[in-house]
Amino acid sequence: MIYVGSYKSVKKGIGLYGKVSIDITLLSSNENHVVIDSCLWKSIGKNLPNANIKPYIPWKKTALEGIKYALSIIKTKYKYKINLVDIDGHISHSNSSSIFAASIITVFTAFNIELNHKDYIKLTDFVFNNNNRKNIFILPSFYFLGLSPNYIAINENSL
């Protein structure tokens, strides 16, 4: 099933945005979660038909890392394969950290989990503290993000 999530925030007059689409399937064995890059750049290709996709590759890397990070803080009964299907952003209003945040929110949406307020504030601070307007493709360091590791997947049977 395809899930789409987005991150949108404005702070001090600066708006940042990211949108990520994933496809989730249940794994038949109890192996580890699997995250796969199946991104076809449909949204960016549609918005910028003649765009060179190469500069956007860091966004794909941070989206994949965001999916892995989200899976690391969610307790699930089952194991899943998650395909990164698409990324959407705009050169003026997106950066690697907003794409990272969008991927976390997308995974949470798929598992019917709401990010608590304290963690949402941490995520927003992370996005804006990593807002390098000179190079929007710099990969953010998320190792010290520190979101709560106590989220529990809800309604896994509906995935």
C-alpha positions in Angstrom: 0.0 0.0 0.0 1.3 3.5 -0.9 1.5 6.1 1.9 2.3 9.8 1.4 3.5 12.1 4.1 4.8 15.6 4.1 6.6 18.1 6.4 5.7 21.7 6.2 6.8 24.4 8.6 7.4 28.1 8.8 9.9 29.6 11.3 11.1 33.2 11.3 9.5 33.8 7.9 11.3 30.8 6.3 9.1 28.0 5.0 10.4 24.5 4.5 8.7 21.6 2.8 9.2 18.0 1.9 7.0 15.2 0.7 7.8 11.5 0.5 5.9 8.5 -0.8 6.5 4.9 0.4 5.1 1.5 -0.4 4.9 -1.0 2.6 4.6 -4.7 2.4 4.7 -7.3 5.2 7.7 -9.6 5.1 6.8 -13.3 5.3 9.7 -14.2 7.5 10.7 -12.5 10.8 13.9 -11.1 9.3 14.9 -7.4 9.8 13.0 -4.5 8.2 14.2 -3.9 4.6 14.4 -0.4 3.0 14.6 -0.2 -0.7 15.3 2.6 -3.1 12.6 2.5 -5.8 12.4 6.3 -6.3 11.5 7.3 -9.8 11.4 11.0 -9.2 7.9 11.4 -10.7 7.0 14.5 -8.7 10.2 16.4 -9.3 10.2 15.3 -13.0 6.6 16.6 -13.3 7.4 19.9 -11.6 10.7 20.4 -13.4 10.4 18.4 -16.6 13.9 19.2 -17.9 15.6 19.0 -14.5 18.9 17.3 -13.9 18.1 14.8 -11.2 21.7 14.3 -10.1 21.8 17.3 -7.6 18.7 15.8 -5.9 20.5 12.5 -5.1 21.3 13.6 -1.5 17.6 14.1 -0.9 17.1 10.4 -1.8 19.8 9.4 0.7 18.3 11.4 3.5 14.8 10.0 2.7 16.1 6.5 3.0 17.9 7.4 6.2 14.7 9.0 7.6 12.8 5.8 6.9 15.4 3.7 8.7 15.5 6.2 11.6 11.7 6.0 11.9 11.8 2.2 11.9 14.4 2.3 14.6 12.1 4.1 17.1 8.9 2.3 16.3 8.1 -1.0 18.0 6.3 -3.4 15.5 5.0 -6.9 15.8 6.0 -7.7 12.3 8.8 -6.9 9.9 8.3 -4.9 6.7 9.7 -4.1 3.4 9.5 -0.3 2.7 10.1 1.0 -0.8 10.9 4.7 -1.3 8.6 5.5 -4.2 8.9 9.2 -4.7 10.2 12.5 -3.3 8.9 15.9 -3.8 10.4 19.2 -2.9 11.2 22.6 -4.3 14.6 24.1 -4.8 13.5 27.3 -2.9 11.5 25.7 -0.1 13.1 22.3 0.5 16.4 20.9 1.8 17.8 17.5 2.9 16.6 17.9 6.4 13.0 18.7 5.4 13.0 15.6 3.2 14.4 13.6 6.1 11.6 14.9 8.4 9.0 14.1 5.7 10.2 10.5 5.5 9.9 10.1 9.3 6.3 11.5 9.2 5.4 9.3 6.3 6.5 6.1 8.1 4.6 7.3 11.2 1.5 8.0 9.1 1.7 4.5 7.6 1.8 3.0 11.1 -1.0 5.3 12.3 1.2 7.0 14.9 1.2 10.6 15.8 4.5 12.2 16.6 4.2 13.7 20.1 4.5 17.5 20.5 7.9 17.4 22.1 9.4 15.3 19.3 7.7 17.4 16.7 9.4 20.5 18.2 12.8 18.6 18.1 12.2 17.6 14.5 11.3 21.2 13.5 14.4 22.6 15.3 16.5 19.9 13.6 15.1 21.0 10.2 15.7 24.7 10.7 19.1 24.2 12.4 20.2 22.3 9.4 18.8 24.8 6.9 21.9 25.6 4.8 20.6 27.9 2.2 24.0 28.0 0.4 23.8 24.3 -0.2 20.4 22.7 0.2 21.7 19.3 -0.6 24.1 18.9 2.4 23.3 15.8 4.3 22.1 16.6 7.9 23.6 14.8 10.9 20.6 13.2 12.5 22.6 11.1 15.1 21.8 13.4 17.9 18.2 14.1 16.9 17.0 12.2 20.0 13.3 11.4 19.2 11.7 9.1 21.8 12.3 5.4 21.0 9.0 4.4 22.6 6.5 4.6 19.7 4.3 1.6 19.1 2.8 0.7 15.8 -1.0 0.8 15.8 -3.3 -1.2 13.4 -0.5 -3.2 11.8 -3.1 -5.6 10.4 -4.4 -2.9 8.1 -1.0 -2.5 6.4 
